[in-house]
Amino acid sequence: MVKLWQSPAYLTYVQPELTDELVSKFEKETNYKLPLEFINLLKIQNGGYIRYSLEDIPHEVIYGIGPNLPKIEKPDWSLEKEHVSFKLEGLIPFDGDGHWNLCLDYRESNSKPKITYIDIECDSQSLIANSFNEYLLLLEIDKEKKYVIETNNSTEDTILAISNSLKKKFEEPDSWANGYPIYRTKYRKEWIWISPNQVNQDLIKSSLFLL
């Protein structure tokens, strides 16, 4: 799933480039083998927001491997284990806020994790998928209030085409707040916001999000 990562990337959540050394260090420290599909995703972009979600689960981030938070790591469950009736050791969260977590579940195997959703406050756990690859197949693109345009044209040419089609002129783009240009115009009493794809991967085509 090459186009899993949300664009523009929220750089605060993106770790430095993933290396084989980082993967090896994580696996040695945790004694858990990461799924190949998970590693391949992080080699495209090492963590961040994704364009997809799971039904009825507030899932929108996949943690990367690196020095910054949030990151995938072996957690200390010493406080949480007193509030749940199930085993927490062997669960590696890759999204969550502490009250809930979406985890690589190594409780049955150190090399073939399942994907499990846990809710600490509700003392509940749910099996999401029997493998990371099966989990990927369950993801559905999050289109709420968004429209995605895939094009090989430049952002400027695309803005011009949309402007001509709507017969509306866009304001001069603002780049200072986010580090990339944001275009906007008002249409039928609503604002249209357009930002370019900022994920610097050659395999990902240029895309735009209309908010």
N, C-alpha and C positions, 0 to 999 in steps of 0.2 A: 504494500500500500504506500507507494511513493509520495502521494499527495496528502498524507495524513496530517501533517503539521499545518497549524493555522498561520496565515499570512495577513499582514506583516507579523513577524515574530516578536513576541514580547521578550526582549533581549535579557531582562533581569532573570528570567527562568531558564535561559539557555546556557548550558555548561560549555567550557572549552571543548575543542574537537576531541571526539572519543578515539582513544588509541587502544591497541591490543594490550598494552601494559596496564592501562586502567581497568580493563575487563578482567585481566588475570589477577590483579591486585584485589578487586572486589570478590572474585570467586574464591581466592585463597583465604581471605579474611573471614568470609561468611561460610565457606564450605558448601556453597550452593552454586550450581551451574546455571548460567543464564540461558534462556531460550535463544536460538539463533535468530529468530524473527525479531526478538526484542533488540538484540545487538545491532542487527541491520538497520532498524529504525533509528537508533541512536547514532549510527554512523552517518545518516542523512542529516539529522539535527539532534544534538545531544540534550534532549529534554525541551519542554515547553508546552504551550497550549496546542490542542489539536482541533481539527475541523469537525470531528465526529463525536458522538455521544452514545451512551447506552440507555435504553428505555427505562424510565423510572429511577435512574441513578444519576446523581449530580457529578458526572464524570466529564472533565474538560482538560485535564493535564496529564502528561506522562513525564515522570521524573527522569532526569538524566543522571549520569555518573560523573562526579567531579567534586570540586571544593565548595561549591556554593549551594545555598538552600533555595528551593527544595531539591532534594537529591535522593536517589535510591540508596538505602543503607540498611544495615541490620539494626532494628530498633530495640530500645529498652522498654519492655512491656511490664516492668515491675509494678507500676502503679495501676495500669489498665487491667491486669489479670485478676485483680481483686473484685472487679465489677462485672466479669463475664463468667459464664459456666463452661466455656469451651477453651481449648488450648490456643494460645497466641504464639508461642515459640514455633518458628518455622514460617511465619507470615512476614513477607517483605512488602510494605506498601509502595505503590508507584503512583498513587493519587489519594487525596483525603485531607481532612482538616483535624484529625485527632479524635473527633467524635465518631467519624466514619472513615473507613479506608478501603480502597480497592487494592488487593494484594496478589503478589505471586505467592502461591500456597505450596510450600515445600514440606508440609507435615507428613506426607506419605512417600515422598521421593525427593532426594537432594538434587536430582538432575532433570526431572520432568514435572515442573510445577503446574498446578491447576490455577485458575483465577477465581478468587473468592472475595465477596463483599462482606465486610463486617460493620456492625453498628454497636459501638461500645455502650452508649447510653441505653439502647433497647435490648442489650444482651442477645444479639441475633447475628447469625451468619448465613450467607446464601452462596451456593456454588453458581458461578456465572458461566464458566467454561472449563472443559477438561484439559485445555492447553492454551498457550498464548495465541497460537494460530487460530484456534477456534474462537477465541475472544475477538480477534481482529475481524473475523467474518460477521460477528454480531454488531459491529459498530455501524451506525447510520449517520450520514452527514448532517450536521446541525445547520439548518437553513433558516432558523427563526430570525426574522427581520434582516436577512441577508440575501444578496443575489450575487452569484459568482460568474464572472466573465473570463473565459480563457481565450487568450489572444497572443499572437506573436508581435502585435503592434506595440509601439511605445505607449507609455501612459499618456503623453501629450496628444498623440494621434487618437487614442481611444476617447479621451475627454472631449476632443473636438467633434468626434463622430456622435457622441451622446448629446453634446450641446446642440449640434445641428438637428438631431432627431427630435429633441424635446423643445427646440427653439428657446432654450434658456442658456444664458451665459453664466459660467462658473466664476466664482471669485478667484483672485490670485491665491495660489496655494500657500498654506501655512506649514512650515517645516520645523519650527523651533520647539514645539511642545513634545513631539514624538520622535524627531530625528528623521522623519520621512515626510514627503508632501501630502497634505490633506486638502482635497478639493471639495467645495460645497456649493450648492445652489438651492434655492427654494422652489418647490414644484407642487402646485395644488395644495398650498398651505402646509406642506411638510418639507423638512430639510432632507436633501440627498447628500450623503457624505461618501466620498470615494477615496480609497487609499491603495497604493500599489503593493504588489507582492514584494516583500523584502527578504525572503529566504534565499540565501545565495547558493543555490544548488542548480547546476546546469540541467539536471533532469526534470526540474519543476518549471513548467511553462509560466509565463506571466499571467497573473490573475488579479482581478479587482473585486473589492467588496463594496457593495452599495448598502449603506446602513440607513 
